[in-house]
Amino acid sequence: MEILSKLKQMRLPTGHTIREFFWPCVFCIIGLFAPVLLGDAVFEVLRSAAEDLDLALGRILFAGFTYCILGLATSQLLYATVQAVRRQPGRGARTTPSQTDFHSVWIDLSIAVASALPLVGIALAIARATASPELGDYGNPIEALTRLERYTLCLALALAVGIFCLSRTKGARHRSNIVVPAVVAVLFIYYVIPRAQFPGFVSAISVFAAWLACIAAISMYLRHLRRISGIPILSLLVLCGLAFTLLGWNRNHEIRKDGGGSAPDHPLADGAFLEWLSNRPDLEAYEDRPYPVFVVTAEGGGLYAAYFTAAVLGALQDTCPRFGPHVFAISGVSGGSLGAAVYASLASEAVQPLSACNFDAVKDQGLKERATKILGQEILTPLMAGTLFYDFFSSVLPFSIPALDRGRVFDDAIERLWSGQPSGGLLSLPMHKAWRPDGMAPALILNTYDLTGYGPVSVAPFRLNLGVVGDFYEAATDYSLNDLHGSYPNEIRVSTAVGLSARFPIVTPEGTYARSVLYTKPGSPPGPPSSENHIERTEVLRFVDGGYFDNNGAGAIYSLLTSLHQARSRDPCPQGVRSTADVPCLAKPFQIYAIQINGPEGRTRSEVYGSLATVIAGITSIRGSWKQNMNDILVHEIGESWGNLPCGLPRAPIYLDTTAFRAFDPDHGMFDLPLSWQLSRTTERMLDSLVPHASLCQKQLGPGSNSNDCGPWDVRWALESQDPTTQCPFR
């Protein structure tokens, strides 16, 4: 009976109390579970942070500082909520002073524990990241992660104890009410200033903690204004943000255009190729056989795909210096586009003589080392700042601010990867100036997808007007009653085209491009367009990640090969005459070889269930099906149009991939590649182990060996074999 009487004396939370604590509870839950639910990308960031314990202590200290500020801001939000509940009419007379003091201790302790939950969430994510087995020769991130987990838990305990002691110290909490908002305001101003490169002590973890701290501080003051005015300001801002976004009033994701004016009327692919072929410096070296031409597909997959693509192509050129001038085009998607652009920039300034392949163990690895150094930088921090600060806070405005578009921040971050290099590179150049028929850089075919009806399109210096892939510049051509022939759109930079190819949902926004379109009025008589029989409308093209259709760029290469098949039927060039765009001719018979740089087979896996997870899983499944379909079409096209090798293989013998990550010996470790824009040094070492090493081809190695080592032998066979009818690639 005594227990029943105590239960009757317990006060259930009122509706006012529930309303007051609803948002603080949601906020604490977000801080606790967000690092775990975001999955492999966060784990890679944590692996990088663990490796920074010894080499970049400043990043860890600054991250700890921002999490302490987050804890203090969270405690202030919770204290403000408790005070609002205590001021509820009729509550003061229900408790005695001793009961109030007892309750106050428990309230302070609960707030201190809740304020440390974001650090506990980081510790939980670290525990998940340590689930990977030890990786042997590639490093031991498990030990570093365990150390980071201990430090995080110690900091969480120290933060909770400090907040509890601060709350029990007379006057100390009042002083923190002044200092913490000031620090949060400084962090907000610092991160909201558009920038593409942050100082070395700023990391993605710091950006996330600072954003949560700003949310806590802003919501605390908005809730205070609501109690004073009676207007639910926070709810109104959320509704306004949703309404303005749905109406498109604050859409600021228009594709950045270069200041150089409209793009030139670029030629067809076959004409551009014939001019390129006429300008090859070693054309005369292939008098008795067709000139070998390489085309490359580079699959998407975030920064790991970019790193692997550039490292592989750089290694092939380091071992075979004449490889670069024989690469006509690279078709890339997402991270593969970035890796292709970095390699093209390096190849454009390569000065190695066109000498024979050299597979000696001691040799120059300049191009590969430069590529990995450039892509060893991380671009996740500016992208996160653009997402969490620029776009998030500008969503409540009824107008757009282009400078706060996280897509542009991503483009700028791509360009800044080249900072510190001896030359300007190609990343900041307009697309049509980044490739010349007489240059050494390959043409970049960067693939994206238009959601408004055009489907897959490619940004390239020439038109892919045949096959399954359309042309970006033709899709964006502007027609009006004043210009019936249409005008090409403004030129875009290589960095913008790379970013356009990598606009995956949520992480990066769709890129929009407005154009004028003429529609014939129903029932209009035939005749030239006029204001009487035509309607002029403005349409907005919406470009997203090229992986929506084909994640490895094989579709664009299929379209290109269809054009090149027509090119070899051209009349031979007269003696001493080179092919031009106006007068195309065939300088020499040529043979096509394809190199496919593939990523690991995707596995649809998600820690979140429901409709959103189903949509993402569906996109992943469809993308995987299209990838296999386009690969089959590409191989069939090569076999049908370009013939097979004497051993029966199609003339596309070179497949370089990272699927060996799935085939490592269990004792040596397995590792899920992260779809992220930051790589840990452990992942970089694993990727380096998969870059071709010609001296290891067909040798019996221990766990961790890969099949890519024979890639340079395939390239050498294509470039140097004197009797292609009696030999096959080294495989």
Secondary structure, DSSP 8 states (H G I E B T S, - for coil): -HHHHHHHHS----HHHHHHHHHHHHHHHHHHHHHHHTTHHHHHHHHHHHHHHHH-HHHHHHHHHHHHHHHHHHHHHHHHHHHHHHTSTT-GGGS-HHHHHHHHHHHHHHHHHHHTHHHHHHHHHHHHHTTS---GGG--HHHHHHHHHHHHHHHHHHHHHHHHHHHHSTTHHHHHHHHHHHHHHHHHHHHHS--S---TT--HHHHHHHHHHHHHHHHHHHHHHHHHH---HHHHHHHHHHHHHHHTTT---B----TT-B-----BHHHHHHHHHHT-TTGGGGSSS-EEEEEEEE---HHHHHHHHHHHHHHHHHHSTTTGGGEEEEEE-THHHHHHHHHHHHHHT-----------SS---HHHHHHHHHHTS--HHHHHHIIIIIIHHHTTSSS--GGG-HHHHHHHHHHHTTTTSSS--STTSBGGGS--TTSSS-EEEEEEEETTTTEEEEE-SSB--SSS-EEHHHHT-EEETTEEEEE--B--BHHHHHHHHT--TTTS--EEEEEEEEEE-TT--SSS--TTTEEEEEEEEEEEEGGGT-TTSHHHHHHHHHHHHHHTTS-B--TT----SSS--BSS-EEEEEEEEE--------S--SHHHHHHHHHHHHHHHHHHHHHHHHHHHHHHHH-B-TTS-BS--EEEESGGGGSS-TTT-------SS---HHHHHHHHHHS--GGGTT----TT--GGGGHHHHHHHHHH-S-TTS-----
